[in-house]
Amino acid sequence: MATGQLPTSIRMLSKKLLFLLAALLIGGTTWAQDIHFTMFNMSPMTLNPSSVGKFEGTVRIGGIYRSQWSSVINNPYSTPSAWIDAPIIRGFRKQDWIGVGLLLYQDKAGSAALSHGAAKLGATYHLALGKSGTTVISIGGHYGGEQRKIDINQIKFADGFIGPDNYNSGQSMDQGRVLGNANYTDIDAGITLSSRLNKTTDFSIGFAMYHLTKPNYSLLGSGGGMGGAQQGQAELPTRSVAHGQFNVALTDKWTVSPMFLFQTMSGNDEIMVQGHAGYLFNKEKDITLRAGVGYRLGDAVSAIVGAKIKDLTVGLAYDINTSDLATVSNNRGGFEIAANYIIKIYKPAVVKPK
């Protein structure tokens, strides 16, 4: 090896680390610190805690999966999430109701399996306004445990290398300064206003705040020693979310749905706008085909397709990277697939004519 030349394994590791660092900085998007989805309307509990139990049916189950940067790193971002929720009881008034739900997700990336997982319980009170109940204010929250985790046996520091391919963890000065996991509890809250303006138009607009307790999630320690590494301090910033969706029936078959999402976290912003169109393909079988496009400012253009078949809704999305990372990623961004199903165990009332 020539003098001053880094081992091949270190150079490869450095390239991956530089790419990930650039991904965190360029564009200032919040996905660098928290999970996010292009099909945010297909993941209601990660969008806003006040969405729990807001549907017509008995139980709703759903899931979404996102993979990102597979064209750049061997262990790309992988984010599966699943949830179940239900409107369980009436509220203080007969037109109000209460919904409860359970949310699970796991975000993982990199050769050291850096991950962020959570299990949260949610509850929402839905307040119906007016005699017709066409306007609803929903107020809800999440509470649960979260974990940041990393495989410390896969972490290698430059001063531990002996030659290009040999590594001795014992000689690294950084040994013991990285913890295997950090566990903490968290609280989220949100509010949504939804209303039907007339027979052809309805809308919903909401605001949510995540990590209200600003828990300590540090994976860095004070080093080894007799007592082992002690957790450092890293306060998880609050993430604020604003979102909205309008649904307009143009004809008996065509519907358009413009929507937006704004997130901010520790000075990093994400702005996403989308336009969806729905076509009633078969009225008798209740099949609606959907397609849409979206743009995440400074980051990606999204293509979205899906369908609603009775109580089953499915979606597929792909992000085309347009940021300064496009040269490295070959314009390949994230891939998503999602589905949710509403279970109805009651039968609609049958009115006998006289």
C-alpha positions, 0 to 999 in steps of 0.5 A: 500500500502506498504511503498516505493511501487509505485501505480499500475498506476504509475508502468504501466506508467513507464514501457511504458515510459521506453520502449519508451525511449529504443526504441528511444535509441537502434539502433540509428534509425531515426524513433525515431524523424521523420516518416519513411516507410519500403516500402519507394519506395511506398511513393515517396514524403516522400522519396525525394522531387525531385520525384514529377511528375516523372511518365508517366500519368496525375495525381498520387494519393497514400497513405501509412499506418504504425502501429508499436509496437501494441504488446507492448503499447495500443496506438501504433505508427500510421502513415497514409500519402497521396499525389497527384502529377502531371506533369503540364507543359513543362520546358524551353526546350521541353524535360523538365517538371515541376511537382507539388504535395501535401503531407499530413501525421500524426504520432501519438502514446501514451495515450497522443496522441503525434502527428506530422502532416504536409501539404506540397506543392512540386515542381520539375524541371525534366531536360532531358539530351541527344537527347533520354532523357533517363537520367533525373536530377530532382531537387525539394523541399517542403514547408509547415506547420508542427505541434507537438501536445499532449493532455495535459489533459492525461499527469500525473506526479508522484507528482500529485498522491494521492494514487494508483488511484487518481490524482490531477493535481493541486498539480503537480509541472509540471503543465503548463510546457507542451504545447498543440502544436507547429506550424512551417513551414519547407523546404525540398529539394532533387535531383535525377539522373535516367537513362536507361542504356540499354534495360534491366537495369535502375537505380535511385539514389538520395539525400535529406535534410529535415528540412532545416530551423531547426524550433523550435518544443518544447512542453516544456514551462517555466511554468504557470503564468499570461501570460501562458506557454512560448514555450521553445527551441528545434531545429528540426535537419536536416535529410539527406537521400540517396537512390538508386534503380536498375531494371534489366530485367533477362528475358521477365517475371522476373525482380529484383530490389535491393535498399538501403536507408540511413538516418541520423538525429542528429547522429542517422543512419538508413541503409536499404537494400532490394531486390525485384523480379517481375514476369509478370503474365499476359502480356495482362492484364499487371499484375506483381506480386512482392515479396521482403525481406529487412533488417534494420541494427540492427532493423528488417527483412522485408517481402514485397509483392505486385502487379502492375495491369496496373496503380495500384500498391499495397504493403504490408510489415511486420517488424520482430523485431531483435533488443534488444527490441525483447524480449519485442515486441515478434519480432513484429515490424511494419505493412504497406499497400500502394497503388498508382494509375496513372490516364491517361486522354489522349489517346495514338496516333493511327498510321494508316499504309499506 
